[in-house]
Amino acid sequence: MADTSKLSKEDRKKAKRAVRKKKKAEKPLGKRTVPRGSAKRKVKKMVRGQSKR
């Protein structure tokens, strides 16, 4: 990205947004291979309270 120090805050935001949008269009993220949170430790039988965890 070019030097934006001489631009106003609004122009700087517009420039950053444009670059971000362009980057997203060029290189989109791949599809997920595993579901989100699948590596998270599952807490089973929470009713038993602290002793179970």
CHARMM-style PDB file with segment names, atoms N, HN, CA, C and O in Angstrom:
ATOM      1  N   MET     1       0.832  -1.179   0.000  1.00  0.00      PROA
ATOM      2  CA  MET     1       0.000   0.000   0.000  1.00  0.00      PROA
ATOM      3  C   MET     1       0.880   1.248   0.000  1.00  0.00      PROA
ATOM      4  O   MET     1       1.947   1.268   0.613  1.00  0.00      PROA
ATOM      5  N   ALA     2       0.422   2.278  -0.691  1.00  0.00      PROA
ATOM      6  HN  ALA     2      -0.445   2.261  -1.189  1.00  0.00      PROA
ATOM      7  CA  ALA     2       1.183   3.518  -0.793  1.00  0.00      PROA
ATOM      8  C   ALA     2       1.188   4.265   0.540  1.00  0.00      PROA
ATOM      9  O   ALA     2       0.447   3.932   1.464  1.00  0.00      PROA
ATOM     10  N   ASP     3       2.047   5.286   0.611  1.00  0.00      PROA
ATOM     11  HN  ASP     3       2.650   5.557  -0.140  1.00  0.00      PROA
ATOM     12  CA  ASP     3       2.137   6.096   1.826  1.00  0.00      PROA
ATOM     13  C   ASP     3       0.857   6.914   1.982  1.00  0.00      PROA
ATOM     14  O   ASP     3       0.509   7.691   1.092  1.00  0.00      PROA
ATOM     15  N   THR     4       0.157   6.749   3.095  1.00  0.00      PROA
ATOM     16  HN  THR     4       0.439   6.119   3.818  1.00  0.00      PROA
ATOM     17  CA  THR     4      -1.118   7.436   3.302  1.00  0.00      PROA
ATOM     18  C   THR     4      -1.024   8.530   4.352  1.00  0.00      PROA
ATOM     19  O   THR     4      -2.047   9.061   4.782  1.00  0.00      PROA
ATOM     20  N   SER     5       0.183   8.874   4.768  1.00  0.00      PROA
ATOM     21  HN  SER     5       1.014   8.443   4.418  1.00  0.00      PROA
ATOM     22  CA  SER     5       0.339   9.847   5.852  1.00  0.00      PROA
ATOM     23  C   SER     5      -0.133  11.245   5.465  1.00  0.00      PROA
ATOM     24  O   SER     5      -0.465  12.047   6.338  1.00  0.00      PROA
ATOM     25  N   LYS     6      -0.168  11.546   4.177  1.00  0.00      PROA
ATOM     26  HN  LYS     6       0.102  10.895   3.468  1.00  0.00      PROA
ATOM     27  CA  LYS     6      -0.575  12.882   3.745  1.00  0.00      PROA
ATOM     28  C   LYS     6      -2.071  12.978   3.474  1.00  0.00      PROA
ATOM     29  O   LYS     6      -2.573  14.059   3.165  1.00  0.00      PROA
ATOM     30  N   LEU     7      -2.792  11.861   3.585  1.00  0.00      PROA
ATOM     31  HN  LEU     7      -2.385  10.983   3.836  1.00  0.00      PROA
ATOM     32  CA  LEU     7      -4.230  11.862   3.358  1.00  0.00      PROA
ATOM     33  C   LEU     7      -4.982  12.163   4.651  1.00  0.00      PROA
ATOM     34  O   LEU     7      -4.453  11.979   5.747  1.00  0.00      PROA
ATOM     35  N   SER     8      -6.219  12.626   4.510  1.00  0.00      PROA
ATOM     36  HN  SER     8      -6.649  12.775   3.619  1.00  0.00      PROA
ATOM     37  CA  SER     8      -7.046  12.847   5.703  1.00  0.00      PROA
ATOM     38  C   SER     8      -7.504  11.489   6.228  1.00  0.00      PROA
ATOM     39  O   SER     8      -7.350  10.466   5.561  1.00  0.00      PROA
ATOM     40  N   LYS     9      -8.061  11.498   7.418  1.00  0.00      PROA
ATOM     41  HN  LYS     9      -8.186  12.329   7.960  1.00  0.00      PROA
ATOM     42  CA  LYS     9      -8.476  10.239   8.059  1.00  0.00      PROA
ATOM     43  C   LYS     9      -9.520   9.512   7.209  1.00  0.00      PROA
ATOM     44  O   LYS     9      -9.437   8.297   7.029  1.00  0.00      PROA
ATOM     45  N   GLU    10     -10.511  10.259   6.684  1.00  0.00      PROA
ATOM     46  HN  GLU    10     -10.578  11.245   6.830  1.00  0.00      PROA
ATOM     47  CA  GLU    10     -11.560   9.634   5.870  1.00  0.00      PROA
ATOM     48  C   GLU    10     -10.984   9.022   4.596  1.00  0.00      PROA
ATOM     49  O   GLU    10     -11.339   7.908   4.212  1.00  0.00      PROA
ATOM     50  N   ASP    11     -10.083   9.775   3.945  1.00  0.00      PROA
ATOM     51  HN  ASP    11      -9.795  10.680   4.257  1.00  0.00      PROA
ATOM     52  CA  ASP    11      -9.466   9.256   2.707  1.00  0.00      PROA
ATOM     53  C   ASP    11      -8.612   8.031   2.990  1.00  0.00      PROA
ATOM     54  O   ASP    11      -8.558   7.094   2.194  1.00  0.00      PROA
ATOM     55  N   ARG    12      -7.942   8.056   4.144  1.00  0.00      PROA
ATOM     56  HN  ARG    12      -7.986   8.818   4.791  1.00  0.00      PROA
ATOM     57  CA  ARG    12      -7.096   6.922   4.527  1.00  0.00      PROA
ATOM     58  C   ARG    12      -7.958   5.673   4.723  1.00  0.00      PROA
ATOM     59  O   ARG    12      -7.597   4.582   4.282  1.00  0.00      PROA
ATOM     60  N   LYS    13      -9.121   5.851   5.401  1.00  0.00      PROA
ATOM     61  HN  LYS    13      -9.415   6.738   5.759  1.00  0.00      PROA
ATOM     62  CA  LYS    13     -10.035   4.728   5.629  1.00  0.00      PROA
ATOM     63  C   LYS    13     -10.544   4.165   4.305  1.00  0.00      PROA
ATOM     64  O   LYS    13     -10.614   2.950   4.117  1.00  0.00      PROA
ATOM     65  N   LYS    14     -10.898   5.069   3.390  1.00  0.00      PROA
ATOM     66  HN  LYS    14     -10.842   6.056   3.542  1.00  0.00      PROA
ATOM     67  CA  LYS    14     -11.389   4.639   2.077  1.00  0.00      PROA
ATOM     68  C   LYS    14     -10.324   3.845   1.328  1.00  0.00      PROA
ATOM     69  O   LYS    14     -10.615   2.817   0.716  1.00  0.00      PROA
ATOM     70  N   ALA    15      -9.085   4.337   1.384  1.00  0.00      PROA
ATOM     71  HN  ALA    15      -8.848   5.172   1.881  1.00  0.00      PROA
ATOM     72  CA  ALA    15      -7.985   3.675   0.684  1.00  0.00      PROA
ATOM     73  C   ALA    15      -7.733   2.282   1.253  1.00  0.00      PROA
ATOM     74  O   ALA    15      -7.552   1.318   0.509  1.00  0.00      PROA
ATOM     75  N   LYS    16      -7.724   2.190   2.583  1.00  0.00      PROA
ATOM     76  HN  LYS    16      -7.872   2.973   3.187  1.00  0.00      PROA
ATOM     77  CA  LYS    16      -7.490   0.898   3.239  1.00  0.00      PROA
ATOM     78  C   LYS    16      -8.591  -0.091   2.891  1.00  0.00      PROA
ATOM     79  O   LYS    16      -8.328  -1.255   2.588  1.00  0.00      PROA
ATOM     80  N   ARG    17      -9.846   0.399   2.939  1.00  0.00      PROA
ATOM     81  HN  ARG    17     -10.060   1.344   3.185  1.00  0.00      PROA
ATOM     82  CA  ARG    17     -10.979  -0.456   2.631  1.00  0.00      PROA
ATOM     83  C   ARG    17     -10.903  -0.986   1.209  1.00  0.00      PROA
ATOM     84  O   ARG    17     -11.186  -2.157   0.957  1.00  0.00      PROA
ATOM     85  N   ALA    18     -10.519  -0.114   0.279  1.00  0.00      PROA
ATOM     86  HN  ALA    18     -10.290   0.837   0.484  1.00  0.00      PROA
ATOM     87  CA  ALA    18     -10.411  -0.500  -1.125  1.00  0.00      PROA
ATOM     88  C   ALA    18      -9.355  -1.579  -1.315  1.00  0.00      PROA
ATOM     89  O   ALA    18      -9.560  -2.548  -2.046  1.00  0.00      PROA
ATOM     90  N   VAL    19      -8.215  -1.393  -0.640  1.00  0.00      PROA
ATOM     91  HN  VAL    19      -8.048  -0.606  -0.046  1.00  0.00      PROA
ATOM     92  CA  VAL    19      -7.127  -2.379  -0.749  1.00  0.00      PROA
ATOM     93  C   VAL    19      -7.565  -3.717  -0.167  1.00  0.00      PROA
ATOM     94  O   VAL    19      -7.291  -4.774  -0.735  1.00  0.00      PROA
ATOM     95  N   ARG    20      -8.258  -3.658   0.988  1.00  0.00      PROA
ATOM     96  HN  ARG    20      -8.481  -2.800   1.449  1.00  0.00      PROA
ATOM     97  CA  ARG    20      -8.726  -4.889   1.627  1.00  0.00      PROA
ATOM     98  C   ARG    20      -9.701  -5.639   0.724  1.00  0.00      PROA
ATOM     99  O   ARG    20      -9.625  -6.860   0.587  1.00  0.00      PROA
ATOM    100  N   LYS    21     -10.618  -4.890   0.109  1.00  0.00      PROA
ATOM    101  HN  LYS    21     -10.679  -3.898   0.220  1.00  0.00      PROA
ATOM    102  CA  LYS    21     -11.622  -5.481  -0.768  1.00  0.00      PROA
ATOM    103  C   LYS    21     -10.954  -6.126  -1.987  1.00  0.00      PROA
ATOM    104  O   LYS    21     -11.328  -7.220  -2.411  1.00  0.00      PROA
ATOM    105  N   LYS    22      -9.961  -5.428  -2.538  1.00  0.00      PROA
ATOM    106  HN  LYS    22      -9.657  -4.540  -2.193  1.00  0.00      PROA
ATOM    107  CA  LYS    22      -9.243  -5.922  -3.711  1.00  0.00      PROA
ATOM    108  C   LYS    22      -8.499  -7.211  -3.378  1.00  0.00      PROA
ATOM    109  O   LYS    22      -8.516  -8.166  -4.155  1.00  0.00      PROA
ATOM    110  N   LYS    23      -7.850  -7.230  -2.221  1.00  0.00      PROA
ATOM    111  HN  LYS    23      -7.836  -6.454  -1.590  1.00  0.00      PROA
ATOM    112  CA  LYS    23      -7.090  -8.397  -1.787  1.00  0.00      PROA
ATOM    113  C   LYS    23      -8.011  -9.603  -1.594  1.00  0.00      PROA
ATOM    114  O   LYS    23      -7.669 -10.725  -1.967  1.00  0.00      PROA
ATOM    115  N   LYS    24      -9.193  -9.350  -1.001  1.00  0.00      PROA
ATOM    116  HN  LYS    24      -9.471  -8.439  -0.698  1.00  0.00      PROA
ATOM    117  CA  LYS    24     -10.158 -10.424  -0.762  1.00  0.00      PROA
ATOM    118  C   LYS    24     -10.641 -11.019  -2.080  1.00  0.00      PROA
ATOM    119  O   LYS    24     -10.838 -12.230  -2.178  1.00  0.00      PROA
ATOM    120  N   ALA    25     -10.832 -10.177  -3.093  1.00  0.00      PROA
ATOM    121  HN  ALA    25     -10.672  -9.193  -3.013  1.00  0.00      PROA
ATOM    122  CA  ALA    25     -11.308 -10.641  -4.395  1.00  0.00      PROA
ATOM    123  C   ALA    25     -10.239 -11.458  -5.110  1.00  0.00      PROA
ATOM    124  O   ALA    25     -10.540 -12.441  -5.788  1.00  0.00      PROA
ATOM    125  N   GLU    26      -8.975 -11.035  -4.947  1.00  0.00      PROA
ATOM    126  HN  GLU    26      -8.730 -10.237  -4.396  1.00  0.00      PROA
ATOM    127  CA  GLU    26      -7.873 -11.726  -5.628  1.00  0.00      PROA
ATOM    128  C   GLU    26      -7.572 -13.087  -5.015  1.00  0.00      PROA
ATOM    129  O   GLU    26      -7.338 -14.064  -5.726  1.00  0.00      PROA
ATOM    130  N   LYS    27      -7.580 -13.135  -3.677  1.00  0.00      PROA
ATOM    131  HN  LYS    27      -7.770 -12.341  -3.100  1.00  0.00      PROA
ATOM    132  CA  LYS    27      -7.162 -14.356  -2.997  1.00  0.00      PROA
ATOM    133  C   LYS    27      -8.171 -14.733  -1.925  1.00  0.00      PROA
ATOM    134  O   LYS    27      -7.938 -14.477  -0.744  1.00  0.00      PROA
ATOM    135  N   PRO    28      -9.292 -15.338  -2.317  1.00  0.00      PROA
ATOM    136  CA  PRO    28     -10.304 -15.682  -1.308  1.00  0.00      PROA
ATOM    137  C   PRO    28      -9.847 -16.818  -0.404  1.00  0.00      PROA
ATOM    138  O   PRO    28      -9.002 -17.630  -0.781  1.00  0.00      PROA
ATOM    139  N   LEU    29     -10.418 -16.859   0.796  1.00  0.00      PROA
ATOM    140  HN  LEU    29     -11.104 -16.199   1.102  1.00  0.00      PROA
ATOM    141  CA  LEU    29     -10.073 -17.919   1.740  1.00  0.00      PROA
ATOM    142  C   LEU    29     -10.648 -19.247   1.265  1.00  0.00      PROA
ATOM    143  O   LEU    29     -11.718 -19.293   0.658  1.00  0.00      PROA
ATOM    144  N   GLY    30      -9.929 -20.321   1.548  1.00  0.00      PROA
ATOM    145  HN  GLY    30      -9.060 -20.284   2.041  1.00  0.00      PROA
ATOM    146  CA  GLY    30     -10.397 -21.645   1.157  1.00  0.00      PROA
ATOM    147  C   GLY    30     -11.514 -22.129   2.051  1.00  0.00      PROA
ATOM    148  O   GLY    30     -11.759 -21.570   3.120  1.00  0.00      PROA
ATOM    149  N   LYS    31     -12.185 -23.166   1.607  1.00  0.00      PROA
ATOM    150  HN  LYS    31     -11.986 -23.620   0.738  1.00  0.00      PROA
ATOM    151  CA  LYS    31     -13.264 -23.742   2.403  1.00  0.00      PROA
ATOM    152  C   LYS    31     -12.673 -24.403   3.639  1.00  0.00      PROA
ATOM    153  O   LYS    31     -11.538 -24.879   3.616  1.00  0.00      PROA
ATOM    154  N   ARG    32     -13.448 -24.431   4.716  1.00  0.00      PROA
ATOM    155  HN  ARG    32     -14.371 -24.045   4.735  1.00  0.00      PROA
ATOM    156  CA  ARG    32     -13.005 -25.090   5.946  1.00  0.00      PROA
ATOM    157  C   ARG    32     -12.939 -26.591   5.734  1.00  0.00      PROA
ATOM    158  O   ARG    32     -13.811 -27.188   5.103  1.00  0.00      PROA
ATOM    159  N   THR    33     -11.885 -27.190   6.276  1.00  0.00      PROA
ATOM    160  HN  THR    33     -11.176 -26.706   6.789  1.00  0.00      PROA
ATOM    161  CA  THR    33     -11.766 -28.648   6.183  1.00  0.00      PROA
ATOM    162  C   THR    33     -12.316 -29.323   7.425  1.00  0.00      PROA
ATOM    163  O   THR    33     -12.768 -30.467   7.371  1.00  0.00      PROA
ATOM    164  N   VAL    34     -12.277 -28.617   8.540  1.00  0.00      PROA
ATOM    165  HN  VAL    34     -11.909 -27.688   8.584  1.00  0.00      PROA
ATOM    166  CA  VAL    34     -12.836 -29.151   9.791  1.00  0.00      PROA
ATOM    167  C   VAL    34     -13.825 -28.145  10.349  1.00  0.00      PROA
ATOM    168  O   VAL    34     -13.657 -26.943  10.141  1.00  0.00      PROA
ATOM    169  N   PRO    35     -14.850 -28.604  11.050  1.00  0.00      PROA
ATOM    170  CA  PRO    35     -15.806 -27.641  11.609  1.00  0.00      PROA
ATOM    171  C   PRO    35     -15.187 -26.764  12.682  1.00  0.00      PROA
ATOM    172  O   PRO    35     -14.271 -27.191  13.385  1.00  0.00      PROA
ATOM    173  N   ARG    36     -15.680 -25.541  12.813  1.00  0.00      PROA
ATOM    174  HN  ARG    36     -16.424 -25.194  12.242  1.00  0.00      PROA
ATOM    175  CA  ARG    36     -15.156 -24.611  13.807  1.00  0.00      PROA
ATOM    176  C   ARG    36     -15.387 -25.160  15.202  1.00  0.00      PROA
ATOM    177  O   ARG    36     -16.459 -25.683  15.507  1.00  0.00      PROA
ATOM    178  N   GLY    37     -14.376 -25.039  16.043  1.00  0.00      PROA
ATOM    179  HN  GLY    37     -13.505 -24.615  15.796  1.00  0.00      PROA
ATOM    180  CA  GLY    37     -14.497 -25.459  17.426  1.00  0.00      PROA
ATOM    181  C   GLY    37     -14.418 -26.953  17.631  1.00  0.00      PROA
ATOM    182  O   GLY    37     -14.711 -27.448  18.719  1.00  0.00      PROA
ATOM    183  N   SER    38     -14.021 -27.687  16.588  1.00  0.00      PROA
ATOM    184  HN  SER    38     -13.783 -27.285  15.704  1.00  0.00      PROA
ATOM    185  CA  SER    38     -13.988 -29.144  16.713  1.00  0.00      PROA
ATOM    186  C   SER    38     -12.837 -29.617  17.609  1.00  0.00      PROA
ATOM    187  O   SER    38     -12.900 -30.701  18.188  1.00  0.00      PROA
ATOM    188  N   ALA    39     -11.786 -28.793  17.718  1.00  0.00      PROA
ATOM    189  HN  ALA    39     -11.735 -27.912  17.248  1.00  0.00      PROA
ATOM    190  CA  ALA    39     -10.641 -29.175  18.540  1.00  0.00      PROA
ATOM    191  C   ALA    39     -10.845 -28.769  20.002  1.00  0.00      PROA
ATOM    192  O   ALA    39     -10.009 -29.072  20.854  1.00  0.00      PROA
ATOM    193  N   LYS    40     -11.946 -28.090  20.289  1.00  0.00      PROA
ATOM    194  HN  LYS    40     -12.625 -27.844  19.598  1.00  0.00      PROA
ATOM    195  CA  LYS    40     -12.233 -27.618  21.634  1.00  0.00      PROA
ATOM    196  C   LYS    40     -12.553 -28.781  22.562  1.00  0.00      PROA
ATOM    197  O   LYS    40     -13.213 -29.739  22.160  1.00  0.00      PROA
ATOM    198  N   ARG    41     -12.085 -28.699  23.803  1.00  0.00      PROA
ATOM    199  HN  ARG    41     -11.548 -27.921  24.129  1.00  0.00      PROA
ATOM    200  CA  ARG    41     -12.370 -29.761  24.762  1.00  0.00      PROA
ATOM    201  C   ARG    41     -13.822 -29.686  25.165  1.00  0.00      PROA
ATOM    202  O   ARG    41     -14.287 -28.638  25.612  1.00  0.00      PROA
ATOM    203  N   LYS    42     -14.531 -30.751  25.018  1.00  0.00      PROA
ATOM    204  HN  LYS    42     -14.153 -31.603  24.655  1.00  0.00      PROA
ATOM    205  CA  LYS    42     -15.951 -30.758  25.365  1.00  0.00      PROA
ATOM    206  C   LYS    42     -16.104 -31.076  26.852  1.00  0.00      PROA
ATOM    207  O   LYS    42     -15.415 -31.952  27.375  1.00  0.00      PROA
ATOM    208  N   VAL    43     -17.001 -30.369  27.528  1.00  0.00      PROA
ATOM    209  HN  VAL    43     -17.560 -29.657  27.103  1.00  0.00      PROA
ATOM    210  CA  VAL    43     -17.254 -30.600  28.946  1.00  0.00      PROA
ATOM    211  C   VAL    43     -18.521 -31.437  29.048  1.00  0.00      PROA
ATOM    212  O   VAL    43     -19.624 -30.946  28.808  1.00  0.00      PROA
ATOM    213  N   LYS    44     -18.354 -32.687  29.401  1.00  0.00      PROA
ATOM    214  HN  LYS    44     -17.458 -33.085  29.596  1.00  0.00      PROA
ATOM    215  CA  LYS    44     -19.490 -33.593  29.504  1.00  0.00      PROA
ATOM    216  C   LYS    44     -20.004 -33.630  30.939  1.00  0.00      PROA
ATOM    217  O   LYS    44     -19.242 -33.449  31.888  1.00  0.00      PROA
ATOM    218  N   LYS    45     -21.269 -33.859  31.081  1.00  0.00      PROA
ATOM    219  HN  LYS    45     -21.889 -34.006  30.310  1.00  0.00      PROA
ATOM    220  CA  LYS    45     -21.912 -34.015  32.390  1.00  0.00      PROA
ATOM    221  C   LYS    45     -21.603 -32.842  33.318  1.00  0.00      PROA
ATOM    222  O   LYS    45     -21.093 -33.027  34.423  1.00  0.00      PROA
ATOM    223  N   MET    46     -21.919 -31.637  32.854  1.00  0.00      PROA
ATOM    224  HN  MET    46     -22.334 -31.487  31.957  1.00  0.00      PROA
ATOM    225  CA  MET    46     -21.638 -30.431  33.642  1.00  0.00      PROA
ATOM    226  C   MET    46     -22.426 -30.398  34.949  1.00  0.00      PROA
ATOM    227  O   MET    46     -22.051 -29.695  35.887  1.00  0.00      PROA
ATOM    228  N   VAL    47     -23.510 -31.153  35.007  1.00  0.00      PROA
ATOM    229  HN  VAL    47     -23.815 -31.724  34.245  1.00  0.00      PROA
ATOM    230  CA  VAL    47     -24.358 -31.139  36.224  1.00  0.00      PROA
ATOM    231  C   VAL    47     -23.611 -31.648  37.435  1.00  0.00      PROA
ATOM    232  O   VAL    47     -23.972 -31.322  38.566  1.00  0.00      PROA
ATOM    233  N   ARG    48     -22.578 -32.440  37.224  1.00  0.00      PROA
ATOM    234  HN  ARG    48     -22.284 -32.705  36.305  1.00  0.00      PROA
ATOM    235  CA  ARG    48     -21.829 -32.979  38.373  1.00  0.00      PROA
ATOM    236  C   ARG    48     -20.943 -31.922  39.011  1.00  0.00      PROA
ATOM    237  O   ARG    48     -20.388 -32.146  40.087  1.00  0.00      PROA
ATOM    238  N   GLY    49     -20.807 -30.804  38.376  1.00  0.00      PROA
ATOM    239  HN  GLY    49     -21.257 -30.622  37.502  1.00  0.00      PROA
ATOM    240  CA  GLY    49     -20.068 -29.688  38.975  1.00  0.00      PROA
ATOM    241  C   GLY    49     -18.559 -29.768  38.844  1.00  0.00      PROA
ATOM    242  O   GLY    49     -18.041 -30.396  37.921  1.00  0.00      PROA
ATOM    243  N   GLN    50     -17.868 -29.142  39.752  1.00  0.00      PROA
ATOM    244  HN  GLN    50     -18.289 -28.632  40.502  1.00  0.00      PROA
ATOM    245  CA  GLN    50     -16.412 -28.971  39.694  1.00  0.00      PROA
ATOM    246  C   GLN    50     -15.670 -30.298  39.784  1.00  0.00      PROA
ATOM    247  O   GLN    50     -14.614 -30.447  39.169  1.00  0.00      PROA
ATOM    248  N   SER    51     -16.183 -31.248  40.518  1.00  0.00      PROA
ATOM    249  HN  SER    51     -17.040 -31.127  41.018  1.00  0.00      PROA
ATOM    250  CA  SER    51     -15.460 -32.510  40.728  1.00  0.00      PROA
ATOM    251  C   SER    51     -15.259 -33.267  39.417  1.00  0.00      PROA
ATOM    252  O   SER    51     -14.282 -34.001  39.273  1.00  0.00      PROA
ATOM    253  N   LYS    52     -16.155 -33.100  38.480  1.00  0.00      PROA
ATOM    254  HN  LYS    52     -16.949 -32.504  38.597  1.00  0.00      PROA
ATOM    255  CA  LYS    52     -16.056 -33.841  37.219  1.00  0.00      PROA
ATOM    256  C   LYS    52     -15.012 -33.198  36.297  1.00  0.00      PROA
ATOM    257  O   LYS    52     -14.414 -33.890  35.473  1.00  0.00      PROA
ATOM    258  N   ARG    53     -14.786 -31.875  36.426  1.00  0.00      PROA
ATOM    259  HN  ARG    53     -15.272 -31.313  37.095  1.00  0.00      PROA
ATOM    260  CA  ARG    53     -13.899 -31.193  35.496  1.00  0.00      PROA
ATOM    261  C   ARG    53     -12.503 -31.165  35.920  1.00  0.00      PROA
ATOM    262  OT1 ARG    53     -11.655 -30.616  35.217  1.00  0.00      PROA
TER     263      ARG     53
END
